[in-house]
Every structure is written in C-alpha cells, then in structure tokens.
Amino acid sequence: MAVITTKKEQLMSDVESALDQVRPHLAVDGGNVELVDVTDEGIVLIKWLGACSNCNMTRMTLKAGIEDVIRGKVASIHGVRSIDEE
C-alpha cells in the first residue's frame, strides 16, 4: 500500500531536510532549531533551542544561514521567521 502525503507534509519534510544541513553547525555551539510550521504564504516558522535560544547572533544566523539554505533547497519558501521574536 502506497503512502500518500499531502503537499504540506511534503513541504515540511523538504524544509526539515534543509534544516538537517544547518543543524551540525548549530550543534557545535550547543544549539539547535525546531521547525514549528510553514505558513500558507511560504514562511517557515522556527524555534531556537539550546544555546541558540539566548544567543545574540541568531538574527544573522537566521538570514545568512538558515534562510539561505532553505530557500536554496525549497523554491516555494519566501522567508524564515523565529517565533522567539514574535
């Protein structure tokens, strides 16, 4: 029996795969990131974990690292936002 995934499930899986490329770099400094959601507008919502949750470099890491990697792998993503900043 074939497993049928929704478009949203596939999108979430693709974003997780992209995040898996970034996670080792975050782990070096004791941090991590959790995928919270992908909005209908193509915005990835993340949550900082570990040392990243109180690091003053997260904004730069978000734009210059995480967002670039995700957008390079998943064309339908328009941006990345941290729920910690909301």
C-alpha positions in Angstrom: 0.0 0.0 0.0 1.4 3.4 -1.0 1.8 6.2 1.5 0.1 9.3 0.3 1.5 12.6 1.7 -0.2 16.0 1.4 1.5 18.9 -0.2 2.0 20.5 3.3 3.6 17.3 4.6 6.0 17.1 1.7 6.9 20.8 2.2 7.5 20.3 5.9 9.7 17.2 5.0 11.7 19.2 2.5 12.3 22.0 5.0 13.3 19.5 7.7 15.8 18.1 5.2 17.3 21.5 4.6 17.4 22.2 8.3 19.4 19.0 8.8 22.2 20.6 6.8 22.3 23.5 9.2 21.9 21.6 12.5 25.5 20.3 12.7 26.8 23.9 12.6 24.4 25.0 15.3 25.3 21.9 17.4 29.0 22.9 17.5 27.9 25.8 19.8 25.4 23.8 21.7 22.3 25.0 19.8 19.6 23.6 17.5 16.5 24.7 15.7 13.0 23.3 15.6 10.6 23.5 12.7 7.3 24.8 14.0 5.3 25.4 10.8 5.2 26.5 7.2 2.6 29.1 6.6 0.3 29.2 3.5 2.3 32.3 2.5 5.6 30.2 2.3 7.1 31.5 5.6 9.0 29.0 7.7 8.5 29.4 11.4 11.3 28.1 13.6 12.1 28.0 17.3 15.6 28.3 18.6 16.8 25.6 21.0 19.7 25.2 23.4 22.4 27.8 23.3 20.7 29.4 20.3 17.7 30.4 22.4 19.7 33.2 24.1 22.4 34.0 21.5 22.8 37.5 20.1 23.8 36.1 16.7 20.6 34.3 15.9 19.3 37.1 13.6 22.4 36.8 11.4 22.3 33.0 11.6 18.6 33.1 10.6 19.1 35.2 7.5 22.7 34.3 6.4 22.5 30.6 7.2 19.1 29.0 7.7 17.0 31.1 5.3 19.6 30.9 2.5 19.9 27.1 2.9 16.1 26.5 3.0 15.4 28.9 0.1 18.1 27.2 -1.9 16.5 23.8 -1.4 12.8 24.7 -1.4 11.8 27.2 -4.1 8.3 27.9 -2.7 9.7 29.3 0.6 9.7 33.1 0.8 11.3 33.6 4.2 12.1 32.3 7.6 11.0 33.8 10.9 11.7 32.8 14.5 8.7 32.5 16.8 11.0 33.6 19.6 11.0 37.1 18.1 7.2 37.4 17.9 
